[in-house]
Amino acid sequence: KKMAKYADQDEDERELAMMMLGHKVSGKGKAADAPQGEEQKEHEDEEEAEPTRLPAQVDERLQGLFAEGKCSRKDFDETTLAKLREFSDDVALEILERFGEADVLDKVKNKASFLSGICHRYRDRASKEAKAEIRLINEEEGIKELDEEEKGRLIDLDQLTATPHRDDVLHYCLPVCAPYFAMTDFKYKVKLTPGQGKKGKVGKAAKEVFARLPEATAREKELIKVLADAEIVQQLMGNVRISGGWPVRGGLGRFAAPLQAAWGAMVE
């Protein structure tokens, strides 16, 4: 019955009836094509007008590339433009000049990746120039720079120091127990001799001695204070006392002993 009812209806009449009923037409007719084309053109105009947020000179050169037809605003997303903003105006202009003068630019489909590649090469070149400048300054100051092979041989122990300077950035404190003559250069050390002192008491007394040193900085005192008692006990020998007149919960006097060791703090 439906086929018979609408048998005499042509395509335009059917689309008009569908539009009156609120249905979306297929877009094959002229009436549907015109608004779609206008909407697409307005969308493109909005993309072209979207600001690049580049410095004035750099933006002006990029707009010139748009006018020359070498690229358009929609070719570059925010990530690509952000890479360009990382450079100074002079370098950014140089990058755009190189981009615009590329012989293969008209054959490049992804112009954003092409511009990003140029940015990466300029960044690598700037990094190499900075390293060369630092190397020259080190040579003038007589500072020897380690090569890659020497850096590869470094271990965690090479980051430790027994004599921290005031401008060092310290991360933690490490307790060490060794023969006294091996620790003569340590900034923080006490002499241990055989006795009846317990490890925990000896360790706490040594921390108190270190904290009272006038040359101790605030950061060094802080690191020594938070040093765990368990770490100290693991490093100390049993049945020892601090030699040198420093008290340990009631007092321990100075006396001679054939075996001597030192407990000190090594900081990084």
C-alpha positions in Angstrom: 0.0 0.0 0.0 2.9 2.4 0.8 4.5 1.8 -2.6 1.2 2.6 -4.3 0.7 5.7 -2.2 4.1 7.2 -3.0 4.6 5.8 -6.5 4.1 9.2 -8.2 6.5 11.0 -5.8 9.8 12.1 -7.3 13.1 12.4 -5.4 12.9 16.1 -4.6 9.3 15.8 -3.3 10.4 12.8 -1.1 13.3 14.8 0.4 11.1 17.8 1.0 8.5 15.6 2.8 11.2 14.0 4.9 12.6 17.4 5.9 9.1 18.6 6.9 8.8 15.5 9.1 12.1 16.3 10.8 14.2 13.6 9.3 17.8 14.2 8.1 18.1 14.1 4.4 21.0 12.3 2.7 22.7 15.4 1.4 22.5 14.5 -2.3 20.2 17.4 -3.2 21.4 21.0 -3.9 19.7 22.3 -0.8 21.8 20.0 1.4 25.1 20.7 -0.3 25.0 24.5 0.1 24.9 24.6 3.9 27.5 21.8 4.2 29.9 23.7 2.0 29.4 26.9 3.9 29.9 25.2 7.2 33.2 23.6 6.0 34.4 26.9 4.7 33.7 28.6 8.1 35.5 25.8 9.9 38.6 26.3 7.7 38.5 30.1 8.2 38.4 29.5 12.0 41.5 27.2 11.8 43.3 29.8 9.7 42.5 32.6 12.2 43.6 30.5 15.3 46.5 32.4 16.9 50.0 30.8 16.9 51.1 32.5 20.2 54.5 32.9 18.6 56.7 36.1 19.0 55.7 38.9 16.6 58.6 38.5 14.2 58.3 34.7 14.1 54.5 34.8 13.7 54.9 37.3 10.8 57.3 35.0 9.0 55.0 32.0 9.5 52.1 34.1 8.2 54.3 34.9 5.1 54.7 31.2 4.5 50.9 30.8 4.6 50.5 33.6 2.1 53.1 32.0 -0.2 51.1 28.8 -0.2 53.9 26.7 1.2 51.8 25.6 4.2 48.6 26.5 6.1 47.7 27.1 9.7 45.9 23.7 9.9 49.2 22.0 9.1 50.6 22.8 12.6 49.2 21.6 15.9 50.0 23.2 19.2 52.7 20.7 20.0 54.7 21.7 16.9 54.3 25.4 17.6 55.4 24.8 21.2 58.7 23.3 20.0 59.2 26.5 17.9 58.6 28.7 20.9 61.4 27.1 22.8 64.0 28.9 20.6 65.0 32.5 20.6 63.5 34.7 17.9 66.6 34.6 15.7 66.9 30.8 15.8 63.1 30.4 15.2 63.3 32.6 12.2 66.3 30.6 10.9 64.3 27.4 11.3 61.3 28.8 9.4 63.6 30.0 6.6 65.1 26.6 6.3 61.6 25.1 6.3 60.4 27.4 3.6 63.5 26.9 1.4 63.3 23.1 1.5 63.1 21.7 -2.1 60.9 18.8 -1.0 58.4 20.9 0.9 55.7 20.7 -1.8 56.0 16.9 -1.7 55.9 16.6 2.1 52.4 15.5 3.4 53.1 15.9 7.1 54.5 19.4 7.4 54.3 19.4 11.2 56.7 16.4 11.4 59.0 18.0 8.9 59.2 21.2 10.9 59.6 19.2 14.2 62.6 17.4 12.6 64.3 20.7 11.8 63.6 21.9 15.4 65.2 18.7 16.8 68.4 19.2 14.6 68.8 22.7 15.8 68.3 21.6 19.4 71.0 18.9 19.0 73.3 21.4 17.4 72.8 23.9 20.3 73.5 21.1 22.8 76.8 20.2 21.1 77.8 23.8 21.1 77.1 24.2 24.8 79.1 21.1 25.6 82.0 22.4 23.5 81.9 25.7 25.4 81.8 23.9 28.8 84.8 21.7 27.7 86.7 24.8 26.7 86.0 26.5 30.1 87.1 23.4 31.9 90.4 23.3 29.9 91.1 26.9 30.8 90.4 26.2 34.5 92.5 23.0 34.4 89.5 20.8 35.2 89.8 17.3 33.7 86.5 16.0 32.2 86.0 12.2 32.3 85.3 10.5 29.0 82.5 8.1 28.5 84.7 5.1 29.2 85.8 6.5 32.5 82.3 7.5 33.4 81.2 3.9 32.8 83.7 2.6 35.3 82.3 4.8 38.1 80.4 3.1 40.8 78.2 4.3 43.7 81.2 4.5 46.0 82.7 7.2 43.8 79.8 9.4 44.8 80.8 9.3 48.5 83.1 11.7 50.2 84.6 11.8 53.7 85.3 15.5 53.6 82.1 17.3 52.4 82.4 21.0 51.4 79.9 23.6 52.3 78.6 23.9 48.7 78.1 20.1 48.3 74.6 18.8 47.9 74.3 16.1 50.5 71.7 13.3 50.3 72.4 10.9 53.1 74.9 9.8 55.7 76.7 6.4 55.8 78.3 4.9 58.9 81.7 3.4 58.4 84.0 1.4 60.7 87.7 0.9 59.7 91.2 1.0 61.0 92.0 4.5 62.4 94.9 5.2 60.1 92.6 4.7 57.1 90.2 7.4 58.4 92.6 10.2 59.2 91.0 12.5 56.5 87.4 11.9 57.7 85.7 15.0 58.8 83.6 13.1 61.4 85.3 10.3 63.3 85.9 9.0 66.8 88.5 6.5 68.1 87.2 3.1 69.4 89.2 1.0 71.7 88.4 -2.4 73.5 86.0 -2.0 76.4 82.6 -3.0 77.8 80.5 -0.5 75.9 77.4 -1.7 74.0 77.1 -1.0 70.3 73.9 1.0 70.7 75.3 3.3 73.4 78.6 3.8 71.6 76.8 4.7 68.3 74.5 7.2 70.0 77.5 8.8 71.8 79.4 9.1 68.5 76.4 10.9 66.9 76.3 13.3 69.9 80.0 14.0 69.4 79.5 14.7 65.6 76.6 17.0 66.2 78.6 19.1 68.7 81.5 19.8 66.3 81.7 23.5 65.5 82.5 22.9 61.9 79.4 20.8 61.3 76.8 22.4 59.0 73.1 22.4 59.6 72.5 19.9 56.8 75.3 17.6 58.0 73.8 17.6 61.6 70.4 16.8 60.2 71.7 13.8 58.2 73.6 12.5 61.2 70.6 12.9 63.5 68.3 10.8 61.2 70.9 8.0 60.9 69.2 4.8 62.0 70.6 3.1 65.1 70.3 -0.3 63.3 72.7 0.9 60.6 75.3 2.0 63.1 75.1 -1.3 65.1 75.7 -3.3 62.0 79.0 -1.5 61.3 80.4 -1.4 64.9 82.5 -4.1 66.6 81.4 -5.5 69.9 82.9 -4.7 73.3 84.3 -1.3 72.4 84.3 2.2 73.9 85.0 5.7 72.6 88.6 6.8 73.4 89.5 10.4 73.9 87.6 11.5 77.0 84.1 11.7 75.4 81.4 10.5 77.8 79.1 7.5 77.0 76.2 7.5 79.5 78.3 8.0 82.7 81.7 8.4 81.2 84.5 6.5 79.6 88.1 7.6 80.2 91.0 7.7 77.9 93.3 4.7 77.9 95.8 3.0 75.6 95.0 -0.2 73.7 96.9 -2.3 71.2 93.9 -2.5 68.8 92.3 0.7 67.5 89.5 1.4 65.0 87.5 4.4 64.0 83.8 4.9 63.5 83.0 7.8 61.2 80.3 9.2 59.0 80.7 9.3 55.2 78.3 11.6 53.4 77.3 11.9 49.7 
